[in-house]
Amino acid sequence: MKRQLEPTRDNRMTPHEKFERMTTRPVGQLVTKLAVPSIVSMLISGIYNLADTFFIGQINTQSVAALGIVFSYMVLIQSVAIFFGQGSGNYISRALGRREVCDAEEMAAVGLISSVLTGVVLAALSFLMMRPIMSLLGSTDTIMPYACDYFRFILIGTPFIMGTFTLNNQMRHQGNALLSMIGIVSGAVLNIILDPIFIFVFDLGIRGAGMATAISQAIGFLVILSMVGKRGTLRITFSHFKPTRRRYHDISAGGLPSLARQGLMSVSAICLNQMASLYGDAAIASFSVVSRIMMLACAAMIGYGQGFQPVCGFNYGAGLYDRVRRAFWHSCSVSTLYCTVLAILGWVFSEPLVALFRADDPEVIRIGSEVLRYQCYSFPLVAFITLANMYLQNIRKTLPAIIMASARQGIFFLPALFAGHAFWGFTGVEISQMLADAGAFIFAVPLVLRALKEMETRPAAR
């Protein structure tokens, strides 16, 4: 039964108002407006990652390397959370486009509660196998004590991290990017404040960094959850939690591309750490630093793509296919220009950027600046790759979206990593991401053009 679309008495935008806004305003203006909060939240999160690396970098090289080791696990749990968030969020945006509000609310509850419960299970299992997991993720004997100290607190925060990422994706797909931003930013800012206090004032070292992350993520989750209850378009309650095989099938259809992309990112990070460990702790630390720099560089581009996603989902659900196509090309153009500018700046300032985090380790600076420059060569291509994946995922092209999501970090990266190492040694490891980006771009172009061409043949909604 559809919930009636009357005006509410509070500050929430009604589903009817949201539908009118998403399907009538100029797509470029709409994408940009929705993207701004996402860009801010992504940038703040990226700055937090850099700040975390900076503070930990003041301890020693092994602590920075430990951050890179645990990063693989964090990407893994984020991939599962985004699976639930994107899968339920894609469905929610299409349901709102069809004006089926009750259906959207039930899907939101299933996605969120399933994500948090999964986080509890993953954390419990990881506690029991901590040292084997650290070894699997690429830790050396000298890094192991630091990695375990940090990992313990990340496990405590796992359910909150997963709940935050799931809610973040759901709210963006509803067009509530501003509320999503508040929750993400509150946790990241608190983490930046607590890091130096716990690390240096309380003299807890890397354990302090882990403690700051766990506390901040818990508070950030509670903030974003309260925002959903007070001002969100949809209401999420336990009474809406009605898991069914059909709902999990819909979550899988919309979330598997994200799971493939993020999951393979975790696998790639593990393989990269294992390969880098052959060349010492400085190599692992260098890749850890560069990964944080590139995450910040990608932040605004991904944020702009997140502004595109609800526009795509709403208008696809409403049958307004021309608006979907125009929104896609607009988003690609803006994002590619941004990535090109940042690639130039990153190449020019590669050494001072890396030196910010380990100024007293010339080997980390040398390796890190080389890796960063190689990745800058292909960075302008990443915008199209990312938007292509988001587009295919939101129009329910599940198999092409999964393949596209797997391309950059799996289909092309892993062969480039192992083949590069076999033929060119450590230089091959350094250029592996650049080669993977080029391959993924060549792969994405015909896939997306074909999907856009198919959409042109569909009759527009009346």
C-alpha positions as CSV (number, residue, x, y, z in Angstrom):
1,M,0.0,0.0,0.0
2,K,1.4,3.4,-1.0
3,R,1.8,6.0,1.7
4,Q,-0.1,9.2,0.9
5,L,2.0,12.0,-0.4
6,E,0.8,14.8,1.8
7,P,2.9,17.7,3.0
8,T,4.6,17.0,6.3
9,R,4.5,19.3,9.3
10,D,8.3,19.2,9.9
11,N,11.2,20.2,7.7
12,R,11.3,17.1,5.6
13,M,10.7,17.4,1.9
14,T,7.7,15.2,0.9
15,P,8.2,12.4,-1.6
16,H,6.0,14.3,-4.0
17,E,8.2,17.4,-3.7
18,K,11.3,15.3,-4.1
19,F,9.9,13.7,-7.2
20,E,9.0,17.0,-8.8
21,R,12.5,18.4,-8.1
22,M,14.4,15.4,-9.4
23,T,12.4,15.1,-12.6
24,T,11.9,18.7,-13.7
25,R,14.9,20.8,-12.8
26,P,17.8,21.2,-15.4
27,V,20.0,18.1,-15.0
28,G,23.3,20.0,-14.8
29,Q,22.1,22.3,-12.1
30,L,20.5,19.4,-10.2
31,V,23.6,17.2,-10.4
32,T,25.8,20.0,-9.2
33,K,23.5,20.9,-6.3
34,L,23.2,17.4,-5.1
35,A,26.9,16.8,-5.6
36,V,28.1,19.7,-3.4
37,P,27.3,18.0,0.0
38,S,28.7,14.7,-1.3
39,I,31.9,16.5,-2.5
40,V,32.3,18.2,0.9
41,S,31.8,14.9,2.8
42,M,34.2,13.0,0.5
43,L,36.8,15.8,0.8
44,I,36.5,15.9,4.6
45,S,36.8,12.1,4.7
46,G,39.8,12.3,2.4
47,I,41.4,15.0,4.5
48,Y,40.8,12.8,7.6
49,N,42.6,9.9,5.9
50,L,45.5,12.2,5.1
51,A,45.5,13.7,8.7
52,D,45.4,10.2,10.1
53,T,48.4,9.2,8.0
54,F,50.2,12.5,8.9
55,F,49.8,11.9,12.7
56,I,50.7,8.3,12.5
57,G,53.6,9.2,10.3
58,Q,55.1,11.0,13.2
59,I,55.5,7.7,15.1
60,N,57.6,5.6,12.7
61,T,57.6,4.0,9.2
62,Q,56.2,0.7,10.6
63,S,53.1,2.5,11.9
64,V,52.5,4.1,8.5
65,A,52.9,0.6,6.9
66,A,50.5,-0.8,9.5
67,L,47.9,1.7,8.4
68,G,48.3,0.4,4.8
69,I,47.9,-3.2,6.0
70,V,44.7,-2.5,8.0
71,F,43.4,-0.4,5.1
72,S,42.8,-3.6,3.1
73,Y,40.3,-4.8,5.8
74,M,38.6,-1.4,6.0
75,V,38.1,-1.4,2.2
76,L,36.6,-4.9,2.6
77,I,34.0,-3.9,5.2
78,Q,33.2,-0.8,3.3
79,S,32.6,-2.9,0.2
80,V,30.1,-5.0,2.1
81,A,28.4,-1.9,3.6
82,I,28.3,-0.2,0.2
83,F,26.8,-3.4,-1.2
84,F,23.9,-3.0,1.2
85,G,23.8,0.8,0.8
86,Q,24.0,0.9,-3.0
87,G,21.8,-2.1,-3.5
88,S,19.0,-0.8,-1.3
89,G,19.7,2.8,-2.4
90,N,19.3,2.1,-6.1
91,Y,16.0,0.4,-5.4
92,I,14.9,3.2,-3.2
93,S,15.5,5.9,-5.8
94,R,13.6,3.9,-8.4
95,A,10.7,3.2,-6.0
96,L,10.5,7.0,-5.2
97,G,10.5,7.6,-8.9
98,R,7.5,5.3,-9.1
99,R,6.1,7.1,-5.9
100,E,6.0,3.8,-3.9
101,V,7.1,5.3,-0.6
102,C,6.2,2.4,1.8
103,D,8.2,0.0,-0.4
104,A,11.2,2.3,-0.3
105,E,11.0,2.5,3.6
106,E,10.9,-1.2,4.0
107,M,13.9,-1.6,1.7
108,A,15.8,1.1,3.6
109,A,15.3,-0.9,6.9
110,V,16.3,-4.2,5.4
111,G,19.5,-2.7,3.9
112,L,20.6,-0.9,7.1
113,I,19.9,-3.5,9.7
114,S,21.4,-6.3,7.5
115,S,24.6,-4.2,7.1
116,V,25.0,-3.6,10.9
117,L,24.4,-7.3,11.8
118,T,26.9,-8.4,9.1
119,G,29.4,-5.9,10.7
120,V,29.0,-7.6,14.1
121,V,29.6,-11.0,12.6
122,L,32.7,-9.9,10.6
123,A,34.2,-8.1,13.7
124,A,33.7,-11.2,15.9
125,L,35.3,-13.6,13.4
126,S,38.2,-11.2,12.8
127,F,39.0,-10.9,16.5
128,L,39.4,-14.7,16.7
129,M,41.9,-14.7,13.7
130,M,43.7,-11.4,14.1
131,R,47.3,-12.4,13.5
132,P,46.6,-14.7,10.6
133,I,44.5,-12.0,9.0
134,M,47.3,-9.4,9.4
135,S,49.8,-11.9,7.8
136,L,47.4,-12.5,4.9
137,L,47.0,-8.7,4.4
138,G,50.8,-8.4,3.9
139,S,52.2,-7.6,7.4
140,T,55.8,-8.3,8.0
141,D,57.1,-9.4,11.4
142,T,58.3,-5.8,12.2
143,I,54.9,-4.3,11.2
144,M,52.8,-7.0,13.0
145,P,52.7,-5.4,16.6
146,Y,51.7,-2.0,15.2
147,A,49.1,-3.5,12.9
148,C,47.4,-5.6,15.6
149,D,47.3,-2.6,18.0
150,Y,45.5,-0.6,15.4
151,F,43.3,-3.4,14.1
152,R,41.7,-4.2,17.5
153,F,40.0,-0.8,17.7
154,I,39.0,-0.9,14.0
155,L,37.2,-4.2,14.8
156,I,35.3,-2.5,17.6
157,G,34.2,0.2,15.2
158,T,33.3,-2.2,12.4
159,P,29.4,-2.3,12.9
160,F,29.4,1.6,13.1
161,I,31.5,2.0,10.1
162,M,29.3,-0.3,8.0
163,G,26.1,1.3,9.3
164,T,27.4,4.8,8.4
165,F,28.4,3.8,4.8
166,T,25.1,2.1,4.2
167,L,23.0,5.0,5.5
168,N,25.2,7.4,3.5
169,N,24.5,5.7,0.3
170,Q,20.8,5.3,1.0
171,M,20.4,9.0,1.8
172,R,22.2,10.1,-1.3
173,H,20.0,8.0,-3.5
174,Q,17.0,9.8,-1.9
175,G,18.5,13.1,-2.9
176,N,19.4,13.9,0.8
177,A,23.1,14.5,0.2
178,L,23.2,17.4,2.7
179,L,22.0,15.2,5.6
180,S,24.4,12.5,4.6
181,M,27.2,15.0,4.6
182,I,26.5,16.1,8.2
183,G,26.8,12.5,9.5
184,I,30.0,11.7,7.5
185,V,31.7,15.0,8.3
186,S,30.9,14.9,12.0
187,G,32.7,11.6,12.4
188,A,35.7,12.6,10.3
189,V,36.2,16.0,12.0
190,L,36.0,14.4,15.5
191,N,38.6,11.8,14.4
192,I,41.0,14.6,13.3
193,I,40.5,16.2,16.7
194,L,41.0,13.1,18.7
195,D,44.0,11.7,16.8
196,P,46.7,14.0,18.1
197,I,45.1,13.9,21.6
198,F,45.2,10.1,21.9
199,I,48.5,9.6,19.9
200,F,50.6,12.3,21.5
201,V,48.9,13.8,24.6
202,F,47.9,10.4,26.0
203,D,51.0,8.8,24.5
204,L,49.1,5.9,23.1
205,G,50.8,5.7,19.7
206,I,49.0,3.9,17.0
207,R,46.6,2.4,19.5
208,G,45.4,6.0,20.1
209,A,44.8,6.4,16.3
210,G,42.7,3.2,16.4
211,M,40.8,4.3,19.5
212,A,40.1,7.7,17.9
213,T,38.7,6.0,14.8
214,A,36.4,3.7,16.7
215,I,34.9,6.5,18.9
216,S,34.5,8.9,16.0
217,Q,32.8,6.3,13.7
218,A,30.4,5.3,16.5
219,I,29.4,9.0,17.1
220,G,29.2,9.7,13.4
221,F,26.8,6.7,12.9
222,L,24.5,8.0,15.7
223,V,24.5,11.5,14.2
224,I,23.5,10.3,10.7
225,L,20.9,7.9,12.2
226,S,19.3,10.7,14.1
227,M,19.3,12.9,11.0
228,V,17.4,10.1,9.1
229,G,14.8,10.0,11.9
230,K,14.3,13.7,12.1
231,R,14.6,15.1,8.6
232,G,15.0,12.2,6.2
233,T,12.5,11.6,3.3
234,L,11.9,8.1,4.5
235,R,11.3,6.7,8.0
236,I,13.5,3.7,9.1
237,T,12.1,1.7,12.0
238,F,12.4,-2.0,13.1
239,S,8.8,-2.5,12.1
240,H,9.9,-1.8,8.5
241,F,12.5,-4.6,8.7
242,K,10.8,-7.2,6.5
243,P,13.6,-9.3,4.9
244,T,12.5,-11.4,2.0
245,R,14.3,-13.3,-0.7
246,R,13.0,-10.7,-3.3
247,R,14.4,-7.8,-1.3
248,Y,17.8,-9.5,-1.0
249,H,17.7,-10.3,-4.7
250,D,17.0,-6.6,-5.4
251,I,19.9,-5.5,-3.1
252,S,22.2,-8.0,-4.8
253,A,21.2,-6.7,-8.3
254,G,22.0,-3.1,-7.3
255,G,24.8,-3.7,-4.9
256,L,27.0,-6.4,-6.5
257,P,28.8,-4.0,-8.8
258,S,29.9,-2.0,-5.8
259,L,30.8,-5.1,-3.9
260,A,32.9,-6.2,-6.9
261,R,34.6,-2.8,-7.2
262,Q,35.3,-2.3,-3.5
263,G,36.0,-6.0,-2.8
264,L,38.5,-6.2,-5.6
265,M,40.1,-3.0,-4.3
266,S,40.6,-4.8,-1.0
267,V,42.1,-7.9,-2.8
268,S,44.3,-5.6,-4.9
269,A,45.5,-3.8,-1.8
270,I,46.4,-7.1,-0.2
271,C,48.3,-8.3,-3.3
272,L,50.1,-5.0,-3.6
273,N,51.1,-5.1,0.1
274,Q,52.4,-8.7,-0.4
275,M,54.4,-7.6,-3.4
276,A,55.7,-4.5,-1.8
277,S,56.8,-6.5,1.3
278,L,59.4,-8.1,-0.9
279,Y,61.1,-4.7,-1.0
280,G,60.8,-3.7,2.7
281,D,58.7,-1.7,5.1
282,A,59.5,1.6,3.2
283,A,57.9,0.2,0.1
284,I,54.7,-0.7,2.0
285,A,54.7,2.7,3.7
286,S,55.1,4.5,0.3
287,F,52.1,2.8,-1.3
288,S,50.1,3.5,1.9
289,V,50.9,7.2,1.6
290,V,50.2,7.4,-2.1
291,S,46.8,5.6,-1.6
292,R,45.7,8.3,0.8
293,I,46.8,11.1,-1.5
294,M,44.9,9.5,-4.4
295,M,41.8,8.9,-2.2
296,L,41.7,12.7,-1.6
297,A,42.3,13.4,-5.3
298,C,39.3,11.1,-6.2
299,A,37.1,12.6,-3.4
300,A,35.5,15.5,-5.4
301,M,35.2,13.4,-8.5
302,I,33.4,10.6,-6.7
303,G,31.3,13.2,-4.9
304,Y,30.2,14.6,-8.2
305,G,29.3,11.2,-9.4
306,Q,27.3,10.6,-6.3
307,G,25.3,13.8,-7.2
308,F,24.6,12.1,-10.6
309,Q,23.4,8.8,-9.1
310,P,20.0,10.0,-7.6
311,V,19.3,12.0,-10.7
312,C,20.0,8.9,-12.8
313,G,17.9,6.7,-10.5
314,F,14.9,9.0,-10.2
315,N,14.7,9.8,-13.9
316,Y,15.3,6.2,-15.0
317,G,12.5,5.1,-12.7
318,A,10.2,7.8,-14.1
319,G,11.1,6.8,-17.7
320,L,12.8,10.1,-18.5
321,Y,15.7,8.6,-20.4
322,D,16.8,11.7,-22.2
323,R,17.5,13.4,-18.8
324,V,19.5,10.3,-17.8
325,R,21.8,10.6,-20.9
326,R,22.3,14.4,-20.5
327,A,23.1,14.0,-16.8
328,F,25.7,11.3,-17.6
329,W,27.6,13.4,-20.2
330,H,27.4,16.5,-18.1
331,S,28.9,14.6,-15.1
332,C,31.7,13.0,-17.3
333,S,32.7,16.4,-18.7
334,V,33.0,18.1,-15.3
335,S,34.7,15.2,-13.6
336,T,37.3,14.6,-16.4
337,L,38.3,18.3,-16.3
338,Y,38.8,18.1,-12.6
339,C,40.9,15.0,-12.8
340,T,43.1,16.5,-15.5
341,V,43.9,19.5,-13.4
342,L,44.7,17.5,-10.3
343,A,46.9,15.1,-12.3
344,I,49.1,18.0,-13.5
345,L,49.4,19.4,-10.0
346,G,50.1,15.9,-8.5
347,W,52.8,15.2,-11.0
348,V,54.5,18.6,-10.4
349,F,54.3,18.5,-6.5
350,S,54.8,14.7,-6.0
351,E,57.9,14.9,-3.8
352,P,56.7,17.6,-1.4
353,L,53.3,15.8,-1.1
354,V,54.9,12.5,-0.1
355,A,57.4,14.3,2.2
356,L,54.5,15.7,4.3
357,F,54.0,12.3,5.8
358,R,57.6,10.9,6.2
359,A,59.9,13.8,5.9
360,D,62.8,12.0,7.7
361,D,62.6,8.9,5.5
362,P,64.2,9.6,2.0
363,E,63.4,6.1,0.7
364,V,59.7,6.6,1.3
365,I,59.8,10.0,-0.4
366,R,61.7,8.5,-3.4
367,I,59.5,5.5,-3.9
368,G,56.2,7.4,-3.1
369,S,56.9,10.3,-5.5
370,E,57.6,7.8,-8.3
371,V,54.4,5.9,-7.7
372,L,52.4,9.1,-7.5
373,R,53.7,10.4,-10.8
374,Y,52.9,7.2,-12.6
375,Q,49.3,7.3,-11.3
376,C,48.9,10.9,-12.3
377,Y,49.5,9.9,-16.0
378,S,46.3,7.9,-16.1
379,F,44.3,9.8,-13.5
380,P,42.2,11.8,-16.1
381,L,40.8,8.4,-17.4
382,V,39.5,7.5,-13.9
383,A,36.5,10.0,-14.2
384,F,35.0,8.2,-17.2
385,I,35.6,4.8,-15.6
386,T,33.9,5.8,-12.4
387,L,30.9,7.4,-14.0
388,A,30.5,4.5,-16.4
389,N,30.2,2.1,-13.5
390,M,27.7,4.4,-11.6
391,Y,25.6,4.8,-14.7
392,L,25.4,1.0,-15.5
393,Q,24.7,0.2,-11.9
394,N,21.8,2.8,-11.6
395,I,20.0,1.7,-14.8
396,R,20.1,-1.9,-13.5
397,K,22.6,-3.3,-16.1
398,T,23.8,-5.6,-13.4
399,L,26.2,-7.9,-15.3
400,P,27.9,-5.1,-17.3
401,A,28.1,-3.0,-14.1
402,I,29.7,-5.9,-12.3
403,I,32.2,-6.4,-15.1
404,M,32.9,-2.7,-15.3
405,A,33.3,-2.5,-11.5
406,S,35.8,-5.3,-11.6
407,A,37.8,-3.9,-14.5
408,R,40.0,-1.3,-12.8
409,Q,41.0,-3.1,-9.6
410,G,40.6,-6.7,-10.8
411,I,40.5,-7.6,-14.5
412,F,43.3,-5.3,-15.4
413,F,45.1,-4.4,-12.1
414,L,46.0,-7.9,-10.9
415,P,47.5,-9.1,-14.2
416,A,49.3,-5.7,-14.5
417,L,50.7,-6.1,-11.0
418,F,52.0,-9.7,-11.4
419,A,53.1,-9.3,-15.0
420,G,54.7,-6.0,-14.3
421,H,56.7,-7.5,-11.4
422,A,57.7,-10.5,-13.5
423,F,59.0,-8.3,-16.4
424,W,60.2,-5.1,-14.8
425,G,60.7,-5.9,-11.1
426,F,59.7,-3.1,-8.7
427,T,59.1,-0.6,-11.5
428,G,56.4,-3.0,-12.8
429,V,54.8,-2.8,-9.4
430,E,54.9,1.0,-9.5
431,I,53.3,1.3,-12.9
432,S,50.6,-1.4,-12.4
433,Q,47.8,1.0,-11.5
434,M,48.6,3.2,-14.5
435,L,48.4,0.2,-16.9
436,A,45.1,-0.9,-15.2
437,D,43.5,2.5,-15.6
438,A,44.3,2.6,-19.3
439,G,42.9,-0.9,-19.9
440,A,39.7,-0.2,-17.9
441,F,39.1,3.0,-19.9
442,I,39.4,1.2,-23.2
443,F,37.1,-1.5,-21.9
444,A,34.5,1.0,-20.6
445,V,34.0,3.1,-23.7
446,P,32.1,0.6,-25.9
447,L,30.2,-0.8,-22.9
448,V,28.8,2.6,-22.0
449,L,28.1,3.7,-25.6
450,R,26.1,0.6,-26.2
451,A,24.0,1.1,-23.1
452,L,23.3,4.7,-24.0
453,K,22.4,3.6,-27.5
454,E,19.9,1.1,-26.2
455,M,18.3,3.7,-24.0
456,E,17.7,5.9,-27.1
457,T,15.4,3.3,-28.5
458,R,13.1,3.3,-25.5
459,P,10.0,5.4,-25.6
460,A,10.0,8.3,-23.2
461,A,7.5,8.6,-20.4
462,R,4.5,10.7,-21.1
